[in-house]
């Protein structure tokens, strides 16, 4: 039986604490650390005050294809690739750093981000396994997550061609209408 390294165990505990703080599920913790399930559950309860949620990890690539989720997933994955290229981090460390960048840019006013850490980690695994890929949009040339083997020169992102339901979801805040008088005039016309 191999002797466990105290230093490695301390690193695993620190990593598990960071992942739990960011919202990682137990399955991700088990995969990325060498800590036992029992110790991870105990650590989770200590940090969160409740046991970890039960259930399976997300396993469908379809979630990443819907318009809003695709935009968020693509932003995260592009940040992840950038960090792999310019920094000396890799693996789960790169996922954590990219996720922190994503939260910083996409989670206004401490709201729950659309892309959870475990889903972001799953996205990286899907791309690494060849189930998903990055494809360039024909209109803006941005790189977006698509199903693997997407034909070239046919993809248009949901920013360039938003679905009709995307426009219906967008709501103007009263503050924006106060700043832009033409928006206020437009709202008055629709009200009359």
Helices and strands as residue ranges (DSSP letters): H 6-21, H 26-32, H 37-48, G 62-65, H 67-86, H 91-106, G 108-110, H 117-128, E 132-136, E 143-147, H 164-169, H 174-179, H 181-191
